[in-house]
């Protein structure tokens, strides 16, 4: 929908504009899954849902935030602008060009070039007001925060990223020791629905035989995989003791979540994280 325009200067009655803004903000708020974790008060994190906010048409409906999903780019840009303005974010989100690898981008300045999307699958910042963003639709979004609220990070962890060490790389890029970091696991493909073949299982077991516990055989050459369990084990081994989330399934909940595995062609959810200045 077109963004409501404020009334001309000097116009006393602004009720239609304010009503439209309230409706948009309410829809956006209902389109968020906020992180349930013991983060300090200045740290914010959430994952967007399918709607009711957003203007994307099927099969991307409604709150699609992925520019490379096949949706109309102008509609996605409008959805992104809606998210930013309705929530009054401190800055435009730093979107990434994700490639299922382990590259981590540090954003050490508030300066931002509009449209700049560096190739990376994780981001870190210690600058208040810098909004980190990653996109998912079955892959696992992981948000990190320093216990003292001085640093945040976000990682896109599909099976390739998990096996390759994207979570460990993100922790290594942070200035905060791992034992002073907390993590939240956002919505991803769940262990009862996410079936994979030998390529995926071998990618994990070739370096960590103990990962076999996260795979349950379904039929010859196929297994259900628990991304959450794999992530928790990696975070624990890296020194992160506080890990929450990890009890949702994007494949099985079509009402709330986009899922590439379920729909093949559809939208993307965004996981955002940022800090306010510490008083």
ABEGO torsion letter per residue (X at the ends): XBBBBBBBBGBABAAAAAAAAAAAAAAAAAABBBBBBBBBAABBBBBBBAOABEABBOAAOABBABAAAGBBAAAAAAAAAAAAAAAGBABBBBBBBBAGBABBBBBABABBBBGBBBBBABBBBABBGBBBBBBBBGBBBBBBBBAAGABBBBBBBBAAAAAAGAAAAAAAABABBAAABBBBBBBBBBAAABBBBAAAAAAAAAABAAAAAABBBABBGBBBBBAAAAAAAAAAAAGBABBBEGABBAAABAAABBBAAAAGBBBBBBBBBBBBBBX
